[in-house]
Amino acid sequence: MKVTNKKGIVAKTLMVALAAGTLAFAGTQKAQAQWAVGVQLGQLAYTSGYYPAYDRDYYRNHEAREAYARQQAYLAHERWEHEQREAYARRQAYYQHERHERWEHANRYYDRDGYR
């Protein structure tokens, strides 16, 4: 094949491609304005009903719940400590009373019948 034939084939191919591109652009229509109305039934997939992390107040409420739980735990511990202190005070009062009774019995000269 001669070089001139190759150049002719390439030139013809480019002319056909140019013509096809021109027709493709010239043949399109302008876009027309369109609008549509959609109707949705049911609930969105990413709402607080299904995924609580997507609730807009989730983190604020979560922090508030954690703070309330910490406060309740602190108050429960304080009640327990108060009960322990009261129990200790009652035991000490009882032991002191018993010591005093033993001392009185030993040092007040009770006779064998239990009279003074």
ZAMARGU-4260 file (C-alpha; in steps of 0.2 Angstrom, whole numbers, plus 5000, padded with zeros to 4 digits):
<rodrens>
0) 5000/5000/5000 | 5007/5017/4996 | 5009/5031/5008 | 4997/5042/4999 | 4983/5029/5001
5) 4986/5028/5020 | 4985/5047/5021 | 4969/5047/5011 | 4961/5034/5023 | 4966/5043/5038
10) 4959/5059/5030 | 4943/5051/5026 | 4941/5044/5044 | 4944/5061/5052 | 4931/5069/5040
15) 4918/5055/5045 | 4922/5058/5064 | 4921/5076/5062 | 4904/5075/5053 | 4897/5063/5066
20) 4903/5074/5081 | 4895/5089/5072 | 4878/5080/5070 | 4879/5074/5087 | 4880/5091/5095
25) 4868/5099/5082 | 4855/5086/5084 | 4852/5088/5103 | 4838/5098/5110 | 4838/5110/5124
30) 4833/5104/5141 | 4816/5107/5146 | 4811/5112/5164 | 4803/5097/5173 | 4798/5094/5191
35) 4790/5080/5200 | 4782/5077/5217 | 4786/5062/5228 | 4776/5055/5242 | 4784/5045/5256
40) 4775/5033/5267 | 4782/5028/5283 | 4798/5033/5293 | 4815/5037/5287 | 4828/5024/5289
45) 4840/5035/5299 | 4829/5042/5313 | 4830/5041/5331 | 4817/5027/5331 | 4829/5015/5323
50) 4846/5022/5327 | 4847/5033/5343 | 4864/5039/5338 | 4856/5049/5324 | 4845/5058/5336
55) 4850/5077/5337 | 4849/5077/5356 | 4856/5060/5359 | 4873/5065/5364 | 4867/5079/5376
60) 4854/5068/5383 | 4867/5054/5385 | 4879/5066/5394 | 4864/5071/5405 | 4860/5053/5409
65) 4878/5049/5413 | 4879/5064/5425 | 4863/5059/5433 | 4869/5041/5435 | 4885/5047/5443
70) 4875/5058/5455 | 4864/5044/5460 | 4879/5033/5463 | 4887/5046/5474 | 4872/5048/5484
75) 4870/5030/5487 | 4888/5029/5493 | 4885/5044/5504 | 4870/5035/5512 | 4880/5019/5514
80) 4894/5029/5523 | 4881/5037/5534 | 4873/5021/5539 | 4890/5013/5543 | 4895/5028/5554
85) 4878/5027/5563 | 4880/5008/5565 | 4898/5011/5572 | 4892/5024/5584 | 4878/5012/5590
90) 4891/4998/5593 | 4902/5010/5602 | 4888/5016/5613 | 4883/4998/5617 | 4901/4993/5621
95) 4904/5008/5632 | 4888/5004/5642 | 4893/4986/5644 | 4910/4992/5650 | 4902/5004/5663
100) 4890/4990/5669 | 4905/4978/5671 | 4915/4991/5681 | 4900/4996/5691 | 4897/4978/5695
105) 4915/4975/5700 | 4918/4991/5710 | 4901/4995/5718 | 4902/4981/5731 | 4888/4971/5726
110) 4886/4956/5737 | 4881/4939/5731 | 4863/4942/5731 | 4865/4957/5719 | 4861/4970/5733
115) 4872/4983/5738
</rodrens>
